[in-house]
Amino acid sequence: MEDIEKEIIFSLLASEDREEETMVKLNLSKNEFSIDRSKSSLFEEVEKTELFGKIDFKVGDNIKLNIFIDQSTIEVFINERE
């Protein structure tokens, strides 16, 4: 059976030209998530590393995703965990 990669991507705080954006990615086939901050700011001094984590997910499970945005801060909670 072919393994189809299932990824959900949210683009947050994106500028109109998308030069600035932060992406939250959920990879359900690998039980992983990431927050891609590589284009989160045009300022050089802003940290732009990508953050990674694991999701406890099985096919058929629901995922509760809460994203809070306050000006330039993003908090992501998956299944009520930060």
C-alpha positions in Angstrom: 0.0 0.0 0.0 1.4 3.4 -1.0 2.1 5.7 2.0 0.6 9.1 1.2 2.1 11.9 3.1 -0.6 14.0 4.8 0.6 17.5 5.7 -1.5 20.4 6.8 0.1 23.9 6.6 -1.2 27.1 8.2 0.4 30.4 7.0 0.3 32.9 9.8 1.1 36.6 10.0 1.8 36.6 6.3 2.5 39.9 4.5 0.6 40.6 1.3 3.6 39.6 -0.9 4.4 36.6 1.4 8.0 37.8 2.0 7.1 37.5 5.7 5.1 34.6 7.1 5.3 31.9 9.8 4.1 28.5 8.8 2.8 25.8 11.2 3.0 22.4 9.6 1.3 19.2 10.8 2.7 16.0 9.2 0.2 13.4 10.2 1.9 10.5 8.4 5.1 11.1 10.5 3.4 12.2 13.7 5.4 15.5 13.6 4.8 19.2 13.6 7.0 22.1 12.9 6.9 25.9 13.1 8.9 27.3 10.2 10.1 30.8 11.2 12.6 31.2 8.3 10.5 34.1 6.8 9.0 35.3 10.1 10.6 38.7 9.8 12.7 40.9 7.5 14.8 42.0 10.5 18.2 40.1 10.6 18.3 39.9 14.5 15.0 37.9 14.7 15.6 34.2 15.4 14.4 32.2 12.3 15.1 28.6 13.2 12.5 25.9 12.5 11.0 24.3 15.6 10.1 20.6 15.6 8.0 18.3 17.8 6.0 15.0 17.9 2.3 14.5 17.8 0.5 11.6 19.4 -1.8 10.8 16.5 -3.4 7.7 15.0 -5.6 7.4 11.9 -9.1 8.3 12.9 -8.1 10.5 15.9 -9.2 14.1 16.2 -6.6 16.8 16.6 -7.4 19.9 18.7 -5.4 22.8 17.5 -5.3 26.2 19.3 -3.3 29.0 17.8 -3.0 32.3 19.6 -1.5 35.3 17.9 -0.7 38.6 19.6 1.1 41.1 17.3 4.3 39.2 16.6 4.0 36.3 19.0 2.5 32.9 18.0 1.6 30.2 20.5 0.5 26.8 19.2 -1.2 24.1 21.3 -1.8 20.7 19.9 -4.2 18.5 21.9 -3.9 21.0 24.7 -0.1 20.8 24.9 2.3 23.7 24.1 
